[in-house]
Each structure stands twice: as structure tokens, then as C-alpha cells.
Amino acid sequence: YEVTLRVFEQMRRNMYTCINCGAHADELYRRYSPSVLKVLKCENCGNLADKYIEYDPVIVLVDLVLLEKPAYRHLLYNSDFNAYWKLMVVLILGESFRKWTSYEEESRARDSSAPSSSSSSSSSSSSSSNFTDPVFELFARSSGLFVFQGERNFYFLLAHTALSLTAFVCVVLLITELRWLVLGSRPHRYKPTDLVRALIIGGCAKLLGLLGIVWQHAAPEPHHILIYGYTVLCLLTAYSVVCESGRTGSLIGLAGGLLAHNYVYNIIPGLYLSTANVTLLQA
């Protein structure tokens, strides 16, 4: 029993990390009374091991938005936050809802801009050429089994977004493991579960796209480009914290995942569209 307690205590101590240098810390603070708490200094760098212990969670959130690595280390290693699966669900729902709203608006704009003439087939083909997004093209189909109306669009996007994010996480994990094999060593503290949690936190920057739905931007494309760029920066910061790598190494680890995400995002609607064309030709 005493051995079990010692092992548990050692595991608990190994969970703590200095938010400044990333070194292990046996203790983050000492409590002398219910109202008196002293944050300890890191034995490696001499700074406070975790200053966010005394901070309000809002300040931690602000530093996360500002891409501060200490804030990411605090959230990943020194906090008791465990609702990562809830963040994943919110991320999938938010991204799917944003895409669904965007496609619905494009569809309404497409229908309103189409001329009300007898040559509906030629006008639909010319207008559909303006939209190169395969997902929107899939939604624009109006024949056979490929008629998506109302909330069914959202259900399709929900599964599509979940599959794209899953491909992104899996490819990043695979490339990271291959990177450790090539280098011949890995960080002592690295765990695949920590990397998954870091990717979830970094990916939450995509939720900023929901602001475009509220504000109704006149030019949404620059807004989406800025959000995508900021999301990449958040992912780079989170990846570098877990894998203890620089920007170049983090970019190498994330590049394959981003390519896989974009590939899955574009290839699945393309498969549906090609299947639809074959079905219509056979009919």
C-alpha cells in the first residue's frame, strides 16, 4: 500500500511542468493556510513555476489568444481541465454550422441571381461554374439522390467536418512518430494524448468564424483567410509546446496534417459528384 502511494505521488509530481522552460517541477505552490498560497520557483530557470495559479481564468484565455506558450503549458500540464472532448464537439458543431450557413447563403444568392428565362439548364451550368467548392457543388445538385434540403445539409457537413479533423489529427500523429524515428529520440515528456489535446486547443481558433455569421461581413473571404492563418499559428504554438520543437519542426509536423485535411475536405464531395454523374448516365 505504501509503495502504491509512493508511485502515485511520483506520477502526480511528474505531471507538473514549469511554464517558462518546460522542465519538470515537483511542486508548483505551497499552501500555508486556506487563504495563504505561495507560488514556488523553478529549480531550472529560477522563475515562478506557474504564475497562472493565482490568475483569473480570463487572463489565461487572453494569453492563449495572444499565443503565449506559458499559457499553453499551464492548460495542458498544470490545470485540471479535462473537457477536451467537449471542445472537440463544439469545434465540429461550430465549423459545420459556419459552412452550412455559408453554403445556404451562397445557394440563395445563386438562385436569386439566376435569370428567370426558359433556358434554365444553360443558366444553371453557367452559374454553377462560378462556385468551385465541391461541397457547394454537391449541395447545388438538384436531381436523383443528391438533393440535400434543410437540415440534411448540416448533417452531411457534420460528418464531413468530423472526418476531415480526424484525418488531420491522425496524419499529424503519424508524421510526428516518423519524425521521432528519423531523429532517433523524442522529448521525455511527449505523449500522443498530449499532442491530440494540443491540436484540439489550437483548432478552436476556427470558432472565430462564427463571428462572421453574426456580423454578416460584406467581404467574407479576407475574414476566412485571416482566421485560417491565425488557426495555423495557434496550432504551431500548441505543437511546439508538446513536441518541444521550433517553428520549422512544428511546421513540418503540421504541414502533412493540413494537406490531409484539405484533401479529405475536397475528395469526398468529388466522389459523391462523380457517383452522381455515373448514376444519372446509367438512368
N, C-alpha and C positions, 0 to 999 in steps of 0.2 A: 504493500500500500504506500509506504514512504517512497519507494522507488518510482511508483506511478506518479506521485505528487511532484517529485523532482523532475521527471521527464516533462510533465505538463507545464511546470514552471519554466523550464528551459525553452519549450516551444512557445510559451507566451512571451518570453523575453525576446526571442528571435523575430517576433512579429514587429517589433519597434524598429523604426528607421529614422535617422537624422534627416530632416527635410532639406538641409543645406548641402551636405556632402554625400548623402545616401549610405553612410556607414551604419552598422548595427548599433543599437543603443539598448542597454539593459533596462533603463528606466527613462521615462520622459518627464516625470514630475514626482514630487513627494508631497503628500498631504499631511500637514501637521495638525490640522483641526478641520471641522466641517466647513469653515469659512476661510481657511488659510491654505494656499496651494503655491508651491514653488516649482517653477519650470527649471529642469536641470540642463546643464550644458553638455554638448557632445564632447567626448574624450578625444575625438579625432580632429575636429576643426575648431573647437573652442566656442562655437556659437550655441545659442539655445537650440536644444534638440528639436523642439516643435513649439514654436510660438503661437500656433493656431489653437492650442488647447485653451487659451484664455480669450480667444477671439470669438465674436459672434459668427454664426454660420453664414450670414450675409457677406461678411468680409472675405470668408473663404471662397464664396461663389464669385465675388468680384475678382479676386486674384486668379481664379480658374478662367474667367473670361479674358483676363489680361495675359494668359498663357504663362503664368508663373509656375515653374517646376516645383518649388516647395509646396504649393497648394495641391498639386497632383500627388506628390509623395504623401502628404498628410491624408488625403482622401483615400488613397489606395492602401496604405500600410498602417496608419496610426489611428484611423477613425473606426467607429463601429457601424459604418454604413454598409448594409448588405442588400439593399433593394436594387441590385443591378438588373435583375430580370424584369423588374417594373420599368426601369429606364429603357430596356430593350423594347418592351411592349409599347411604351409611349413613343419611342423613336419610330417604330414601324407604323403605328397608327398615324402619327403626325406627318411623316413623309408620304404615306399613302393618301391621306386626306388632302395634302397640298397638291400632289399630282392629279388626284381626281378632280379637284376644283379647277385646276389649270386646264385639264382636258375638257371639262364641261364648258368652261368659258370659251375655249377655242372652238368647240363644236357649235355653240350658239352663234359665235361670230362668223363661223363658216356658213351656217345656214342663213343668217341674215344678209351676208354679202353675196350669196349666190343669186343670180338673176332669175326672175320668175318667168322663164320662157319655156317653150315646148322642148327645146334641146337640153333636157336635164342631164342626160348622160355625159355630153361633152362638157357642160359647165362643172359637173361634179368631178370629172377627171382633171380638168384644169385647176380647179380649186384645191383638190387633194394633193397636187404636186407641190403646193406651197408649204405643206407640212411634211417634213421628212422624218419626224419622230415615229418610229414603228409602233409604239404603243398607241399614239393618237390615230395612226392609220388603222390599227386594229379596231379601235372604237368607232372609226368612221365607216366601217363596213356596214352595209345595210341589207345583207342577203344571207340566206342559209342559217347555219347555226351560229354565225358570228355576229349576232345582233346583241349588243350589250346595252341595256337600258337601265336607268336609275341606279339603284344601289348595287347592282351586279358589277358595274364598273369598279366600284370601291372594293368589292370582294376580290376581284381579279388583281387589282393593284396591291391589295394587302398581301396576297400570296406571292406576287411578283417581287414586291419590295423585300419581303422576308427571305426569299430565295437569293436575291441579289446581295443582301447583307450577309447571309450565311456563306455565300461564295467568297465574299471579301474577307471575312474572318478566317475561314479555312485556308485560303491561299496565303494570307499573311503569316499564319502559324506555320505552314509548310515551308515558306521561304525562310522564316526565322530559324527553324530547325536545321535546314540545309546550310544556312549561314554559320551556325554553331559547328556543324560538322566540318565545313571548309576551314574555319578558323582554328578548330581543334580545342576550343574552350568556350565556356559560356559564363555569364555572371553568376556568382554564387547564389544570389537571391532570386534568380529568374525562375518563374513558374508560368506555364502556359495559361493557367487560370487568371493570373495577374494581367497577362497581356490581353486576354479577352475582356476583362473588366476595363482595362485602359482604353481599348478600342471602343467600347460602349460609351465611356465618358467622352472621349474625343468626338465620336459621331453625333453626340447630342447637339452639336453646333448646327446641325441641319434643321433643328426645330425653329431656328430663326426664320426659316422660310414661311412659317405660319404668319409672321407679321405682314407679309405681302398680301395675304388674304384679307387681313383687317384693314390695311391702309389702301388697298386697291391701287398699286403702282401703275402709272401710265406707261412706264418702260420697265417691265419685269425682268428682262434679260440681264441688264447690268446688275440688278439686285441678286439674281441667282448666281451670277459669276462671282460676286463678292462673297456670298455665303459659301460657295464651293471652295474658294480659296481659303477662307477662314477655317472651314472644316478640315482642310488638309493641314493647316498649321496646328490646329488642335490635336489632330492625330499624330503629327510629327512630335509634338511635345510629349504626349502620353506615351508614345512608343519609345522615345529616348529615355524617359524616366524608368520604364520597366526593363528595357534591354541595356541601359547604361551605354548608349551609343550616341555619336554625334549626328549632325543633320544629314550627312552623306549616308551613313549607315542606316539611319531611320528611313531616309527616302528610298533606299534600295529595298528595304523590307516592306514598305507600303506600296511601292510602285506596282508590283505584281498584283496585290490585292485590289488596287484601284482599277487596273486593267480588267481583272476578272469581274469586278462589279459592273463595269460598263459593258463588258461582253455579255454577261447574263442579262443585263437590262435590255440590250438590243437584240440578242439572238432569239429569245423566247417568242416575242411578238412576231419576229420574222418567220419562225417555224409555223406559227398559227396562220400567218398570212399565206405562206406557200401551201399549207394544207388546205386552206380555204379555196385557193385558186384551183388546185387539183380536184377538189370536191365539186366545184362549180363546173369544171370542164367535163368531168365524168357524168354529171347530171345532164 
